Every structure is written in structure tokens, then in C-alpha cells.
Amino acid sequence: MASLLKDLEKDFALKDLGDLHYFVGIEVKKSSDGLVMPHERYTVKHAGMERSKLVETPLSVSEKLSIAEGTSLGPED
């Protein structure tokens, strides 16, 4: 990382702003797995749904999606 920053400093003015908290208006949090962007606040606000209840939607983390393999859901897939 230090080497990359040194190379970038040759062409760009760099400033360390510390840990990332927001990126393009979306909150960013550190977790043990890396960075997480919980977008519910952003989505709820911009959709005008501040009074809505949030619900978790389970999604498999082991499934791999592929455009070239597997069974199509329909003729247009």
C-alpha cells in the first residue's frame, strides 16, 4: 500500500482523510469481512419510504450465478 501511494503521489496531490464513512452518499461500515455498504438508509430516504418497516431478505451466499451455465427461467432469459 505504501508503495502504491508513493507512486500515486508522483502524479497526484494526495491527502489521507482517515477511515471511509460515506461513499457517493452511501454509508460505509467496517466489518470483520471487509467494508459493508448498508444502503437501506439511502434507499428508504430517496424512495420516500421513511415510515416503512425494514425486512431482511435472505440471499444465499454460496450460489454462483452464470449467464452461460444452468437452467433458464424462461424463453427470454
Backbone hydrogen bonds, N-H to C=O, Kabsch-Sander energy under -0.5 kcal/mol:
donor,donor_aa,acceptor,acceptor_aa,energy
5,L,1,M,-2.6
6,K,2,A,-2.1
7,D,3,S,-2.2
8,L,4,L,-2.5
9,E,5,L,-2.2
10,K,6,K,-0.6
10,K,7,D,-0.9
11,D,7,D,-0.5
11,D,8,L,-1.3
12,F,8,L,-2.3
14,L,12,F,-0.7
17,L,15,K,-0.7
23,F,26,I,-2.6
26,I,23,F,-2.2
28,V,21,H,-3.0
29,K,36,V,-3.2
31,S,34,G,-3.2
34,G,31,S,-1.1
36,V,29,K,-3.3
39,H,37,M,-1.0
43,T,39,H,-2.9
44,V,40,E,-2.9
45,K,41,R,-2.2
46,H,42,Y,-2.3
47,A,43,T,-1.6
48,G,45,K,-1.0
49,M,44,V,-2.7
52,S,49,M,-1.8
65,L,63,E,-0.5
77,D,74,G,-1.3
